[in-house]
Amino acid sequence: WGYLAEPEPVLRGRRVTCPRGKGLGGSSAINGMVYVRGHDRDYDTWNAGFGDGGGGWGAADVLPYFRRMETVCENALMGDDSDILPGRRGTDGPLQVKHGTNMLGTPLYDAFVRAGDEAGYGATYDYNGCRQEGTSKMPMTVFHSGSYKGERASCRAAYLEPAMEAHPSLSVQPNAHVRRILWEDGGDAPTAKGVEFSVGGGSQKAVATANKEVVLCAGSIASPMLLQLSGVGPPKLLSELGVGVVAPLEGVGQNLQDHMEVYQSYEVLKPVSLASHLSLAGKGSLGAHWLVTKEGLGATNHFEVGGFVRSRPGVEAPDIQLHFLPIGMSYDGVTLAPSSTGHSMQAHVGYNKSPSRGYVRPASPLPSDGSPVKPIA
């Protein structure tokens, strides 16, 4: 979904792109495959917000679930064995996570990690281990074994397809677009009883009903928008959309947070970047090698190192995320950075603790013809 945010005044009216995955697996089908659990302090801070006793969201509470969800590669386990608190990584979960093996053979990856250490940020083997801070290898959600080896470990491949094989009664309706949630009148506590959706590009409408519950998992953009189109949200907005109020909740669609990043490209003097493989012949060779072996440069996201650092003294935990790429190019992968040598590298710098807050709401009322509604963010 090629969404665009509303024109942003502080960016001179620019509309920031907001792509969402259109297909099974959602945005896990298009993301950069960088695997980050998050800092322990984030979870402990959320947990403290629940008051005495917490809400089960502390770092120690969620750790078993992270372990249960993942199967890390042998390289990641090497780092786990050397941690102060070993046993933080999982070995039999559905989501495969691997470290890059520098199939490019470039010295740039090691140089980036070493530079971060020499600059005083420190270096660590695995930021998903017991210490996040520093420069390190950057794990990715790519299958490292099995029939999907070398492919993206999306939610579809890691969760949905195994579930469909294990439960023949589970059916998936592709090419369908959910329009709104249907409610069962329950007085003060209405209960979701199903969804209305469209198929055939919106030409046909259908209804799916639930015997027990409806699980809404359409992501940070579509989930609040679907609630609003279904009568859950700020009453003033629902009135503008012509939607009856099911539950008046002012917070639905509010408090949208994102971590924007900038990237800087630098010229590389020696032929050690990815540029040598981006010619038509190079891409063909790369693809052929991947098809035969499911390894090599076609089995990596190329963000094989990165890091987490503090923006200034006094910050309690890292608030800057770094990605390193052994080639300088535009975010859409179309334009290479200018370089007199033809070789370049790139550092992405993202601020993870932005105080900025936005909102999500439908751009229009629900069309009667079944076509999708775009969000305003």
FENBELGI-V646655 format. One record per pair of residues at least 6 apart in sequence whose C-alpha atoms are under 6 Angstrom apart, sorted by the first residue. I is the first residue (numbers start at 1). J is the second residue. Records with the same first field share a line. If there is no record, write none. Layout:
BEGIN
I = J / J
END
This chain:
BEGIN
1 = 19 / 20 / 22
2 = 19
3 = 18 / 19
4 = 15 / 16 / 17 / 18
5 = 15 / 16 / 377
6 = 15
7 = 13 / 14 / 15
8 = 14
20 = 27
21 = 27 / 30
24 = 156
25 = 154 / 155 / 156
28 = 154
29 = 154
33 = 140 / 141
34 = 140
35 = 139 / 140
40 = 59
43 = 57 / 58 / 59
44 = 58 / 59
47 = 54 / 55 / 57 / 58
48 = 54
67 = 89 / 90
68 = 90 / 93
69 = 93 / 94 / 95
70 = 90 / 93 / 94 / 95 / 96
71 = 90 / 91 / 92 / 93 / 95 / 96
72 = 91 / 96 / 97 / 98
73 = 98
79 = 125
80 = 86
94 = 158
95 = 158
96 = 141 / 143
97 = 140 / 141 / 142
98 = 139 / 140
99 = 139
100 = 304
103 = 296
106 = 272
113 = 135 / 136
116 = 135
117 = 123
121 = 134
122 = 134
123 = 134 / 135 / 136
124 = 134 / 136
125 = 136
133 = 308 / 309
134 = 307 / 308 / 309
135 = 306 / 307
136 = 305 / 306 / 307
137 = 304 / 305
138 = 304 / 305 / 306
141 = 153
142 = 151 / 152 / 153
143 = 149 / 150 / 151 / 153
150 = 294 / 295 / 299
164 = 170
176 = 198 / 199
177 = 197 / 198
178 = 197
179 = 196 / 197
180 = 195 / 196 / 226 / 230
181 = 195 / 230
182 = 192 / 193 / 194 / 195
183 = 191 / 192 / 193
184 = 190 / 191 / 193
193 = 209 / 210
194 = 208 / 209 / 210
195 = 207 / 208
196 = 206 / 207
197 = 205 / 206
198 = 204 / 205 / 206 / 370
202 = 370 / 371
224 = 252 / 253
225 = 361 / 362
231 = 243 / 244 / 245 / 246
232 = 246 / 247 / 248
233 = 248 / 249 / 250 / 252
234 = 248 / 249 / 250
235 = 248
241 = 365
253 = 359 / 360
254 = 359
255 = 357 / 358 / 359
256 = 357 / 358 / 359
257 = 357
259 = 351 / 352
260 = 350
261 = 349 / 350
262 = 348 / 349
263 = 347 / 348
264 = 346 / 347
265 = 328 / 345 / 346
266 = 344 / 345
267 = 339 / 344
268 = 343 / 344
273 = 326 / 327 / 343
274 = 326 / 327
275 = 343
277 = 283
290 = 298
303 = 324 / 325
305 = 324
306 = 322 / 323 / 324
307 = 321 / 322
308 = 318 / 320 / 321
309 = 318 / 320
310 = 318 / 319 / 320
319 = 352 / 353
320 = 350 / 351 / 352
321 = 349 / 350
322 = 348 / 349
323 = 347 / 348
324 = 346 / 347
325 = 345 / 346
326 = 345
327 = 344 / 345 / 346
328 = 336 / 337 / 344 / 345 / 346
329 = 335 / 336 / 337
359 = 377
360 = 376 / 377
361 = 375 / 376
362 = 375 / 376
363 = 374 / 375 / 376
END
